Amino acid sequence: MKNSPYFSQEHEEFRQMVRKFAEEKVRPVAAELDQKEQFSIELTRAMGHAGLFGVNIPKAYGGHGRDYRSLVLAVEEIARVDGSQAATLAAHNSLGIGPIYMFGTEEQKKNFIPRLTSGDHTWAFALTEPNAGSDAMGAETRAELIDGQWVINGHKIFISNAASPMSLGGTILAITGEEDGKKLLTTILVESSSPGYVKERITNKMMWRSADTGKLSFDNVKVPESNLLGELGKGGRQMLETLDSGRLTIGAMGLGLAKGAFEMAQNYANKRQQFGKPIKKFQAISFKLADMALKIELASNILYNAVWRKDNGLPFGKEAAMAKLYTSEIAKEISDEAVQIHGAYGLVRDTDIERFYRDQRILQIGEGTSEILRLVISRHIDQ
């Protein structure tokens, strides 16, 4: 990253700080947390106390006043060591705090954001439902305004940072009426302490086993009318804007995972001896590593360009979709080749590459499947 047109010396120093945290705090416990399928409140709080919650949020709201590139670097460095902790970090910042900062009133920002940058709480963005994934208009959760309160009923599933004791609540996408035969989607801020708000952790996951993924149920949950986020019926637009930014942090997860897998493959190829020499000396392996390095370089450039555009106020929706699509695809390819280089050793849980191979699979699904992203890109290039 040195001498990069996208980053300053301050960015490099921040990256090194996060890398040190990842190596000293995350790496020693990552495998054990994954095996036990344990969400670590202690480690999550440590990330917050290290300045990784609200990275790009102004200091006036308890954030750290950095740019979005800094957030992307933080997620990338954590993902280089562990996908679960990177998922917690990415979702809390981009999907959790992000919409409140982008669309909230001054009162909402001052009420919610300082609690979410402290390291003591996480926040969810509750979009996906049992019958609504890529098709957000299939949402069935409803919110009705009765006597100055929103009354919410429905279900959400596969929601990050939704079920642990640290989860303060979530931004809920709900139907609040119809107009011209179409559902009006609206976002509402709902704290988990509200009566009728039920959260349940999803277990037995293949990937991100130590991240908090949950189901939410709302049974006549009541919140004040003032908890409306943004404008009535504008939830769909808010969702799309939130996902554009979120795709940059998922892209950072793909890039970080690819870099971590590549480093493992390099290290193993240097020490593994066959036919009297390290396997890296064989062209079959050295060419694999060369292709992996090429893909990482391309992924870095496409992601860093997209986030640079966001920081500089330029349109970045197409670039974010491209970055998320490409980084998730190369994470798959590089982790697969890294397992191949490890041979049978890469198939057992004693090696970190086995965890990386599992963790990469979600990246082609979450925050826009690879199929949906190709649709998004095609619409941009047809304009």
TORPAPA-971618 format. One record per residue (C-alpha): x, y, z. Coordinates in steps of 0.1 Angstrom, whole numbers, padded with zeros to 4 digits, always signed. Layout:
XYZ...
//
This chain:
+0000+0000+0000+0030+0023+0004+0031+0050-0023-0005+0043-0032-0025+0071-0048-0054+0061-0026-0038+0063+0008-0017+0086+0029+0009+0080+0055-0018+0084+0082-0037+0056+0065-0006+0034+0066-0001+0040+0103-0037+0032+0110-0034+0000+0090-0004-0010+0110-0022-0003+0143-0051-0025+0133-0028-0052+0120-0010-0052+0154-0044-0056+0171-0054-0084+0148-0022-0103+0154-0021-0098+0191-0058-0100+0201-0077-0118+0173-0053-0145+0159-0046-0163+0192-0083-0170+0198-0098-0171+0163-0096-0209+0158-0109-0217+0193-0138-0194+0190-0147-0209+0156-0145-0245+0170-0167-0236+0200-0190-0214+0178-0187-0188+0205-0194-0151+0201-0168-0132+0222-0182-0102+0240-0147-0095+0254-0131-0095+0219-0159-0074+0204-0156-0048+0232-0118-0048+0226-0124-0039+0190-0147-0011+0200-0122+0002+0227-0094+0000+0201-0113+0027+0180-0128+0003+0154-0165+0012+0161-0175+0044+0144-0142+0047+0125-0156+0071+0099-0182+0088+0122-0175+0125+0134-0161+0129+0168-0192+0150+0178-0212+0117+0179-0185+0097+0196-0168+0085+0164-0132+0088+0154-0135+0112+0125-0116+0091+0099-0127+0085+0063-0144+0055+0048-0110+0043+0035-0099+0039+0071-0129+0017+0078-0122-0005+0048-0086-0009+0059-0097-0019+0094-0121-0046+0081-0095-0058+0056-0068-0063+0083-0092-0081+0107-0104-0103+0078-0068-0112+0070-0068-0131+0104-0105-0140+0110-0137-0136+0090-0160-0138+0120-0146-0107+0138-0144-0089+0105-0181-0096+0099-0189-0082+0133-0169-0051+0126-0181-0046+0090-0218-0051+0098-0218-0029+0129-0201+0000+0112-0216+0000+0077-0251-0015+0083-0255-0007+0119-0242+0028+0126-0242+0039+0089-0279+0043+0083-0285+0062+0115-0257+0086+0106-0269+0090+0070-0306+0093+0076-0312+0101+0113-0323+0133+0129-0299+0152+0151-0317+0138+0181-0315+0102+0169-0278+0106+0161-0270+0120+0196-0292+0093+0213-0280+0062+0194-0246+0067+0179-0225+0074+0210-0238+0042+0225-0228+0023+0194-0193+0037+0191-0185+0030+0228-0176-0007+0223-0204-0017+0247-0231-0024+0221-0238-0035+0185-0266-0026+0162-0283-0046+0135-0298-0038+0101-0328-0060+0098-0337-0065+0061-0338-0102+0052-0369-0123+0060-0379-0159+0055-0396-0149+0022-0376-0118+0013-0339-0120+0005-0328-0106-0029-0364-0095-0034-0367-0069-0006-0402-0060-0019-0412-0095-0006-0410-0082+0029-0439-0091+0052-0430-0074+0084-0455-0045+0090-0455-0014+0111-0487+0005+0119-0489+0040+0134-0514+0038+0163-0518+0066+0189-0483+0081+0182-0465+0047+0183-0453+0023+0157-0467-0012+0163-0445-0038+0146-0452-0074+0137-0431-0098+0117-0399-0118+0114-0363-0113+0102-0336-0139+0096-0299-0141+0090-0293-0107+0106-0258-0098+0118-0252-0085+0153-0288-0092+0162-0289-0118+0189-0260-0114+0214-0264-0097+0248-0245-0068+0232-0271-0061+0205-0289-0029+0215-0314-0033+0187-0318-0028+0150-0330-0007+0121-0361-0026+0109-0374-0024+0074-0412-0027+0075-0442-0022+0053-0461+0009+0065-0488+0010+0038-0493+0010+0000-0493+0035-0027-0503+0029-0063-0505-0008-0055-0469-0009-0043-0457-0015-0007-0443+0015+0012-0411+0003+0029-0400+0023+0059-0371+0020+0083-0377+0023+0121-0352+0022+0150-0361-0004+0175-0343-0012+0207-0341-0049+0217-0354-0041+0252-0389-0033+0237-0416-0057+0249-0423-0083+0222-0389-0080+0206-0375-0116+0206-0340-0124+0194-0326-0159+0188-0291-0169+0177-0286-0190+0146-0262-0218+0152-0245-0247+0133-0233-0223+0106-0206-0235+0082-0189-0200+0082-0185-0170+0106-0191-0194+0134-0180-0169+0161-0200-0140+0146-0235-0132+0159-0261-0141+0134-0297-0141+0145-0335-0144+0140-0358-0116+0151-0395-0117+0159-0417-0088+0166-0450-0093+0184-0468-0060+0187-0436-0042+0194-0442-0006+0202-0418+0023+0197-0424+0061+0196-0433+0077+0163-0401+0097+0165-0381+0064+0159-0390+0067+0122-0356+0068+0104-0357+0093+0075-0389+0097+0056-0420+0075+0055-0419+0052+0025-0382+0058+0017-0369+0027+0033-0362+0010+0000-0340+0039-0012-0322+0040+0022-0316+0002+0020-0300+0005-0014-0277+0034-0003-0268+0015+0028-0259-0016+0008-0238+0004-0016-0216+0014+0013-0218-0020+0029-0205-0037-0002-0173-0018+0002-0167-0034+0037-0177-0068+0024-0153-0062-0004-0127-0055+0022-0135-0088+0039-0130-0106+0006-0097-0089+0000-0085-0094+0035-0094-0131+0034-0076-0135+0001-0045-0119+0014-0045-0141+0045-0050-0173+0025-0022-0162+0001+0002-0157+0030-0007-0191+0044-0001-0207+0010+0033-0189+0006+0045-0199+0041+0035-0235+0036+0050-0237+0001+0083-0224+0015+0086-0249+0043+0069-0280+0027+0097-0303+0012+0090-0327-0016+0116-0344-0039+0144-0327-0019+0133-0290-0021+0105-0266-0011+0074-0271-0032+0075-0234-0040+0104-0242-0063+0082-0262-0085+0066-0243-0114+0032-0258-0107+0031-0242-0073+0050-0210-0082+0026-0203-0110-0004-0208-0086+0011-0182-0063+0018-0158-0092-0018-0160-0103-0030-0155-0067-0008-0124-0064-0022-0110-0096-0058-0114-0085-0051-0097-0052-0035-0068-0070-0065-0064-0092-0089-0067-0063-0070-0041-0043-0072-0016-0071-0109-0021-0079-0119-0019-0042-0096+0011-0033-0108+0030-0063-0145+0025-0053-0139+0036-0017-0118+0066-0029-0148+0076-0051-0171+0075-0021-0147+0096+0001-0145+0122-0027-0183+0125-0032-0183+0108-0066-0209+0082-0077-0197+0048-0066-0227+0024-0068-0214+0006-0099-0179+0005-0086-0190-0009-0052-0210-0036-0069-0180-0045-0090-0156-0045-0061-0178-0067-0039-0184-0091-0068-0148-0094-0077-0133-0096-0042-0157-0123-0032-0150-0143-0063-0112-0141-0059-0115-0149-0022-0131-0182-0033-0105-0189-0059-0075-0180-0038-0087-0199-0007-0094-0229-0029-0059-0228-0044-0044-0223-0010-0061-0255+0002-0047-0273-0029-0012-0261-0020-0016-0274+0015-0028-0308+0002-0044-0331+0027-0032-0308+0056-0055-0281+0043-0086-0303+0050-0083-0306+0087-0092-0281+0114-0057-0279+0128-0049-0255+0098-0063-0220+0096-0068-0224+0058-0097-0248+0064-0115-0221+0084-0107-0195+0056-0121-0219+0030-0154-0221+0049-0156-0184+0057-0152-0173+0021-0184-0190+0010-0208-0164+0025-0191-0136+0006-0208-0145-0027-0242-0144-0009-0243-0117+0018-0251-0080+0009-0261-0089-0027-0255-0123-0042-0231-0125-0071-0261-0129-0094-0278-0098-0081-0246-0078-0083-0242-0087-0120-0278-0074-0124-0268-0041-0106-0237-0037-0128-0257-0044-0160-0282-0017-0152-0254+0008-0146-0237+0001-0179-0270+0002-0198-0277+0038-0187
//
